Amino acid sequence: MSAVFDEQTLAAVEEQLASTDELLAKQFPGDAGNRQPVHTVYIPADRYTAELPSTWGRNALAAVGDTRGLVELATTLGLKEPQRLAELVTTKLTKEPIEDLRLDFEDGYGSRSDAEEDAAVVAAADAVAAAVADGSAPAFIGTRFKCFEEPTRARGVRTLDLFVSQLASHGPLPEGLRITLPKVTTVEQVRTMVFLAEKLEQAHNLPAGSLRFEVQIETPQVIIGPEGDHPVARLIHAGAGRVISLHYGTYDYSASLGVAAAYQSMEHPVADFAKDVMQVAVAGTGVELSDGSTNILPAGDPENMAAAWKLHARLVRRHLERGIYQGWDLHENQLVTRYLATFAFFREGLDAAATRLRNYVHKIESAIMDEPATARALARYIHRGVACGAVSAEEVTELAQISLDELEAIALNRSHAN
């Protein structure tokens, strides 16, 4: 029996698909498996001190009433394993209360004199460098400067320049450095950010491509452009490999569509539409996606705190179930439900995911026959749980009967059984 197609035909196929192979390799490399923070905390830049993360953790624990209060709140929220969750969240709030911190020079900082903002930028960069050096900085830390719209463009560029320049004067940039470009409306604004990043790298002898940034989606024009396309997808590829993440801006986006203030929310239909488009845009690119925030804060009287915690926990769970693994927190007390809801999400599905992964790896017959892609999804789910502290290495070994190295290999598609 002879083959229908000869080597010449196959060579022609290879030639025709070479550009497709290059596109997929460069533009859609897949999930790199890097740790993604479960949240970003925003604070006015001039309020940052090295002690802020630990202070937020202590205050959050005190607000809920320490471990016992966490048990009661977890029970009230209907979460499983309330005692175990409380123990894990207590540890998290003690050891790593903030995973990602953004020193804000945009909306959270406001408009001040150039001299005042210049001084605040330099002080913020010095404080970040010192915190990174002594190990007190969060795993991810950075700044948000004013947007590239004409009224604030010059101030935003100056703040970016001063912050990076001052930070670079202390030595290599922090590995977890994150810079946020807000209120992006056009792809050209992202190209401009790439241009500025290149200039800064050249000026400070930084490795090419080391300055990467997040893009904040706060305007409808970037979701659907004037020609009916989706600029949010194009801007990722225009970012020349520098775009880390897309962040949804709840209130600016909702307001720009005329949603009344009382109804602006992470779960409003306009928010879901925008995030659906963003989620499709980042698929396969390795770019992360973050939901926005709720401004209903757990502060004030006990009744208001309880209602705000319930709302926040539900919204966190909602975006996790929709495949968005990050959101924003604006108040220290939101850390309580950020971690309760996040840890519950990863723990409630742990047994089932680990069992399926164990059966797949060890080729154990079961009622579910998983494909390699599903095995990667199972492993990535557990891997995320381990990264944030919801799941321990011992639990992975016991339930999935694999090591953390094996888990990571499957999650990142480095090595897996067929």
ABEGO torsion letter per residue (X at the ends): XBBABBAAAAAAAAAAAAAAAAAAAAABAEBAGBBBBABBBBBBAAABBAAAAAAAAAAAAAAAGEAAAAAAAAAAAGBBGAAAAAAAAAAAAAABABABBBBBABAAAEBBBAAAAAAAAAAAAAAAAAAAAAGABBABBBBBBBBABAAAAAAAAAAAAAAAAAAAAAEBBBAABBBBBBGBABAAAAAAAAAAAAAAAAAAGBBBGABBBBBBBABAAAABBAAGBBAAAAAAAAAGGABABBBBBAAAAAAAAGBBAAABBAABAAAAAAAAAAAAAABGAGBBBBBBBBABBBBEBAAAAAAAAAAAAAAAAAAAAAGBABBBBABAAAAAAAAAAAAAAAAAAAAAAAAAAAAAAAGBBBABBBBAAAAAAAAAAAAAAAAAGABBAAAAAAAAGBBAAAAAAAAAGABBBX
